[in-house]
Amino acid sequence: MDIVSAEYLISSPGHKDCPETDKPEFAFIGRSNVGKSSLINMVTGKTQLAKTSSTPGKTQLINHFEIFSKDKKGKKEKWYVVDLPGYGYAKVSKGSRNNWDNMIGSYIRKRENLRMLLVLIDSRHGPQKPDLEFINNLGEWQVPFAIVFTKTDKNKKVVTERNVMAMAAELQKTWEELPPYFLTSATERTGREELLDFLEEWLNKPSS
């Protein structure tokens, strides 16, 4: 897949305020400070598309970006990338955290054109309770998702492999089949082509 253009479209406080559901949509989500904006910029090839911040919990709205792409056969497509607020960030009020959780949950369960949710996990750490709880919720909601391990450039390869295997072992306790997963580094652009191929595959699947 070749990304021809990627433009910021709108920020919405809830799923009812999002754009029309007339284009396929891929949403990125993860714990705060997992490198979500950097990954979106890397995947789209636009370094300033999603605003990066060193302050966890910065993204508080549903951010839509309109993507124009061409596949390997030259077929043109328009679709959305969505930057969702992070989950599991403790240093905000309980009320704010509940509001964010409700907004995220409503979007994921009710957004009709959502093709795939990409769940970002920091590869520097072993399995974390908020990630496991969130992924298990996706199973209950029957939402298609893939796992994207971020910041692999910050680890030795053996550490990344150990953390990925530990995450897989935890998921196998509750999942019969493991989801697809990718190893990425926004700094080194690792995993970009694999992710784009995966998005193209789901972009061309008939909507259910």
Secondary structure, 3 states (H helix, E strand, C coil): CEEEEEEEEEEECCHHHCCCCCCCEEEEEEECCCCHHHHHHHHHCCCCCCCCCCCCCCCCCEEEEEEEEECCCCCEEEEEEEECCCECCCCCCHHHHHHHHHHHHHHHHHCCCEEEEEEEEECCCCCCHHHHHHHHHHHHHCCCEEEEEECHHHCCHHHHHHHHHHHHHHHCCCCCCCCCEEECECCCCECHHHHHHHHHHHHCCCCC
